[in-house]
């Protein structure tokens, strides 16, 4: 099971907050980058889910048409 980028986003937010608190721009930037990676994983996972759903619906529609022709 995938976390769809959630872990990266949480880890990134924590790094960003630590970077802000310690005035460490490098740590803050690393945190922001981790959040972007997490969001990218989330979007990619959503695209995959939608594509999978469309493929299944297409298969069902084709199967239905073939069944109608066989009748």
TORPA-466020 format. One record per residue (C-alpha): residue number from 0; residue in one letter; chain; x, y, z. Coordinates in Angstrom, 3 decimals, always signed. Layout:
<recs>
+-----+------+------+----------+----------+----------+
! pos ! code ! unit !        X !        Y !        Z !
+-----+------+------+----------+----------+----------+
! NUM !    A !    A !        X !        Y !        Z !
...
+-----+------+------+----------+----------+----------+
</recs>
This chain:
<recs>
+-----+------+------+----------+----------+----------+
! pos ! code ! unit !        X !        Y !        Z !
+-----+------+------+----------+----------+----------+
!   0 !    X !    A !   +0.000 !   +0.000 !   +0.000 !
!   1 !    X !    A !   +1.295 !   +3.431 !   -0.879 !
!   2 !    X !    A !   +0.973 !   +6.544 !   +1.224 !
!   3 !    X !    A !   +0.571 !   +8.679 !   -1.930 !
!   4 !    X !    A !   +3.243 !  +11.163 !   -0.829 !
!   5 !    X !    A !   +1.816 !  +11.828 !   +2.625 !
!   6 !    X !    A !   +5.023 !  +10.841 !   +4.431 !
!   7 !    X !    A !   +7.153 !  +13.100 !   +2.239 !
!   8 !    X !    A !   +4.810 !  +16.022 !   +2.800 !
!   9 !    X !    A !   +4.818 !  +15.578 !   +6.594 !
!  10 !    X !    A !   +8.583 !  +15.069 !   +6.727 !
!  11 !    X !    A !   +9.052 !  +18.119 !   +4.512 !
!  12 !    X !    A !   +6.812 !  +20.304 !   +6.643 !
!  13 !    X !    A !   +8.740 !  +19.263 !   +9.753 !
!  14 !    X !    A !  +12.064 !  +20.138 !   +8.099 !
!  15 !    X !    A !  +10.677 !  +23.464 !   +6.914 !
!  16 !    X !    A !   +9.503 !  +24.367 !  +10.433 !
!  17 !    X !    A !  +12.850 !  +23.324 !  +11.953 !
!  18 !    X !    A !  +14.649 !  +25.368 !   +9.302 !
!  19 !    X !    A !  +12.529 !  +28.406 !  +10.102 !
!  20 !    X !    A !  +13.007 !  +27.976 !  +13.854 !
!  21 !    X !    A !  +16.792 !  +27.588 !  +13.565 !
!  22 !    X !    A !  +17.175 !  +30.141 !  +10.770 !
!  23 !    X !    A !  +18.655 !  +27.381 !   +8.567 !
!  24 !    X !    A !  +17.697 !  +28.269 !   +4.998 !
!  25 !    X !    A !  +19.174 !  +25.016 !   +3.683 !
!  26 !    X !    A !  +16.983 !  +22.881 !   +5.973 !
!  27 !    X !    A !  +13.953 !  +25.012 !   +5.137 !
!  28 !    X !    A !  +14.581 !  +24.578 !   +1.391 !
!  29 !    X !    A !  +15.069 !  +20.841 !   +1.858 !
!  30 !    X !    A !  +11.713 !  +20.704 !   +3.629 !
!  31 !    X !    A !   +9.970 !  +22.589 !   +0.857 !
!  32 !    X !    A !  +11.529 !  +20.241 !   -1.705 !
!  33 !    X !    A !  +10.338 !  +17.189 !   +0.256 !
!  34 !    X !    A !   +6.817 !  +18.640 !   +0.253 !
!  35 !    X !    A !   +6.969 !  +19.119 !   -3.523 !
!  36 !    X !    A !   +8.119 !  +15.515 !   -3.926 !
!  37 !    X !    A !   +5.202 !  +14.378 !   -1.759 !
!  38 !    X !    A !   +2.695 !  +16.424 !   -3.746 !
!  39 !    X !    A !   +4.134 !  +15.033 !   -7.000 !
!  40 !    X !    A !   +3.709 !  +11.484 !   -5.715 !
!  41 !    X !    A !   +0.127 !  +12.292 !   -4.706 !
!  42 !    X !    A !   -0.742 !  +13.711 !   -8.131 !
!  43 !    X !    A !   +0.938 !  +10.793 !   -9.935 !
!  44 !    X !    A !   -1.000 !   +8.325 !   -7.812 !
!  45 !    X !    A !   -4.274 !  +10.124 !   -8.560 !
!  46 !    X !    A !   -3.524 !  +10.109 !  -12.290 !
!  47 !    X !    A !   -2.781 !   +6.389 !  -12.122 !
!  48 !    X !    A !   -6.055 !   +5.740 !  -10.285 !
!  49 !    X !    A !   -8.079 !   +7.695 !  -12.845 !
!  50 !    X !    A !   -6.314 !   +5.989 !  -15.763 !
!  51 !    X !    A !   -6.958 !   +2.566 !  -14.253 !
!  52 !    X !    A !  -10.634 !   +3.428 !  -13.787 !
!  53 !    X !    A !  -10.917 !   +4.624 !  -17.400 !
!  54 !    X !    A !   -9.305 !   +1.422 !  -18.682 !
!  55 !    X !    A !  -11.749 !   -0.690 !  -16.679 !
!  56 !    X !    A !  -14.735 !   +1.311 !  -17.922 !
!  57 !    X !    A !  -13.483 !   +0.994 !  -21.499 !
!  58 !    X !    A !  -13.083 !   -2.771 !  -21.120 !
!  59 !    X !    A !  -16.599 !   -3.032 !  -19.712 !
!  60 !    X !    A !  -18.013 !   -0.972 !  -22.592 !
!  61 !    X !    A !  -16.223 !   -3.111 !  -25.186 !
!  62 !    X !    A !  -17.353 !   -6.326 !  -23.517 !
!  63 !    X !    A !  -20.924 !   -5.036 !  -23.463 !
!  64 !    X !    A !  -20.805 !   -4.187 !  -27.188 !
!  65 !    X !    A !  -19.393 !   -7.638 !  -28.002 !
!  66 !    X !    A !  -22.120 !   -9.319 !  -25.960 !
!  67 !    X !    A !  -24.767 !   -7.304 !  -27.797 !
!  68 !    X !    A !  -23.357 !   -8.412 !  -31.162 !
!  69 !    X !    A !  -23.377 !  -12.058 !  -30.107 !
!  70 !    X !    A !  -27.124 !  -11.920 !  -29.315 !
+-----+------+------+----------+----------+----------+
</recs>
